[in-house]
């Protein structure tokens, strides 16, 4: 796979938001033969200051055939959406993908798990293909790694909001970690009970919020899902 330099640059910056926008433009170009003047101008002007070589970027946009939107790029966009927690965009992408590949099949399974908020199954799916030859191409593997870390960080924040104490086993499963990784949570400020069975997340500290600044419906639903899922075990 011949990867455009701008994709490599954005991944190196871990800038998934701009990466998604760039890939969306490349996908758009692959489906149309010409652009209206206003759309062409918008594409040419897109975030040129974000890239190290704006001339090369403009050249790629003016020659879409140089970057065919194939299965690896679909997988790349799919993984980017998962990292951004934009599951709606990922679902729409899944509906319009006309290609199949091992990467896309695994990412579809990951999407299903995240949509049902079964993060333990999400991590299990990722682990089942980690190190498997021929599943991830290197550029997709890099974005998948970023996406997994983003999912884990969101999980950490949810546990810090929802729990004052949680069983170590449950926390590790929910975060896709093993006992050897417990030290990562300790470094974050979490404390382990004397018997080693429970861990106390450090409570999130922020500016005082007014009643109107409380968590939104989506956050409340996510917190409720975490509590119900873990308490049911």
Secondary structure as UniProt FT lines:
FT   HELIX           5..12
FT   TURN            13..14
FT   HELIX           16..31
FT   HELIX           37..45
FT   TURN            46..47
FT   HELIX           48..50
FT   HELIX           54..62
FT   HELIX           64..66
FT   HELIX           71..83
FT   TURN            84..85
FT   HELIX           87..96
FT   HELIX           102..115
FT   TURN            116..117
FT   HELIX           119..129
FT   TURN            130..131
FT   TURN            133..135
FT   HELIX           138..162
FT   STRAND          166..167
FT   HELIX           168..175
FT   HELIX           179..181
FT   HELIX           182..187
FT   TURN            188..189
FT   STRAND          191..192
FT   TURN            194..195
FT   STRAND          198..200
FT   HELIX           211..213
FT   HELIX           217..231
//
